[in-house]
C-alpha cells in the first residue's frame, strides 16, 4: 500500500495543484479547502492516489477531485 505524503509536503502539493488549475476549478478547490479548515482546524491534508488531495481526521473526510 502506498504511504501518504507528509503533511507539509501534501499542503505544498495542494497549493501547487490550485495554482496549476488556475481557472474556476482552482478557485473552487481553494474555497473548499478553506471551508474544510474552518470546520476542523486539526484536519490533515494528504496527497494520495497519484495526485488527489485528501483531507482526513480519523479517516477520510473529503477528497479534492
C-alpha contacts under 8 A as a table, 3 or more apart, distances in Angstrom:
res1	aa1	res2	aa2	distance
4	X	46	X	6.13
4	X	47	X	6.08
4	X	48	X	5.73
5	X	9	X	6.33
5	X	10	X	5.67
5	X	46	X	5.98
5	X	47	X	5.53
5	X	48	X	7.16
6	X	9	X	5.28
6	X	10	X	5.92
6	X	46	X	7.05
7	X	10	X	4.93
7	X	11	X	6.09
7	X	44	X	6.73
7	X	45	X	5.74
7	X	46	X	5.94
8	X	11	X	5.30
8	X	12	X	6.42
9	X	12	X	5.03
9	X	13	X	6.13
10	X	13	X	4.95
10	X	14	X	6.15
10	X	45	X	6.00
10	X	46	X	5.01
10	X	47	X	5.10
10	X	53	X	7.62
11	X	14	X	5.09
11	X	15	X	6.17
11	X	45	X	6.07
11	X	46	X	7.28
12	X	15	X	4.99
12	X	16	X	6.20
13	X	16	X	5.04
13	X	17	X	6.10
13	X	47	X	7.21
14	X	17	X	4.91
14	X	18	X	6.22
14	X	47	X	7.66
14	X	53	X	6.24
15	X	18	X	5.29
15	X	19	X	6.42
16	X	19	X	5.08
16	X	20	X	5.92
17	X	20	X	4.94
17	X	21	X	6.13
17	X	26	X	7.39
18	X	21	X	5.39
18	X	22	X	6.40
18	X	25	X	7.81
18	X	26	X	4.40
18	X	27	X	7.14
18	X	29	X	6.65
18	X	30	X	6.58
19	X	22	X	5.15
19	X	26	X	6.57
20	X	26	X	7.52
21	X	24	X	7.95
21	X	25	X	6.21
21	X	26	X	4.91
22	X	25	X	7.12
22	X	26	X	5.18
22	X	27	X	7.25
23	X	26	X	5.51
23	X	27	X	6.54
24	X	27	X	5.03
24	X	28	X	5.96
25	X	28	X	5.08
25	X	29	X	6.06
26	X	29	X	5.08
26	X	30	X	6.12
27	X	30	X	5.13
27	X	31	X	6.24
28	X	31	X	5.05
28	X	32	X	6.11
29	X	32	X	5.12
29	X	33	X	6.01
29	X	64	X	6.75
30	X	33	X	5.05
30	X	34	X	6.25
31	X	34	X	5.14
31	X	35	X	6.29
32	X	35	X	5.08
32	X	36	X	6.15
33	X	36	X	5.14
33	X	37	X	6.28
34	X	37	X	5.20
34	X	38	X	6.10
35	X	38	X	5.05
35	X	39	X	6.12
36	X	39	X	5.18
36	X	40	X	6.17
36	X	41	X	7.91
36	X	43	X	7.72
37	X	40	X	5.09
37	X	41	X	4.87
37	X	42	X	7.49
37	X	43	X	6.57
38	X	41	X	5.86
40	X	43	X	5.50
42	X	57	X	7.46
43	X	55	X	6.36
43	X	56	X	5.76
43	X	57	X	5.28
44	X	55	X	5.49
44	X	56	X	5.18
44	X	57	X	6.15
45	X	53	X	7.11
45	X	54	X	5.85
45	X	55	X	4.74
45	X	56	X	6.65
46	X	53	X	5.96
46	X	54	X	4.95
46	X	55	X	6.10
46	X	56	X	7.55
47	X	50	X	7.64
47	X	51	X	6.05
47	X	52	X	5.59
47	X	53	X	4.84
47	X	54	X	5.91
48	X	51	X	5.86
48	X	52	X	5.21
48	X	53	X	6.52
48	X	54	X	6.73
49	X	52	X	5.71
52	X	63	X	6.87
52	X	64	X	6.27
52	X	65	X	6.50
53	X	63	X	5.74
53	X	64	X	5.00
53	X	65	X	7.36
54	X	60	X	7.06
54	X	61	X	7.73
54	X	62	X	5.96
54	X	63	X	4.43
54	X	64	X	6.19
55	X	60	X	6.12
55	X	61	X	5.65
55	X	62	X	5.29
55	X	63	X	6.25
56	X	59	X	5.23
56	X	60	X	4.26
56	X	61	X	4.95
56	X	62	X	6.92
57	X	60	X	6.54
57	X	61	X	6.72
60	X	63	X	7.72
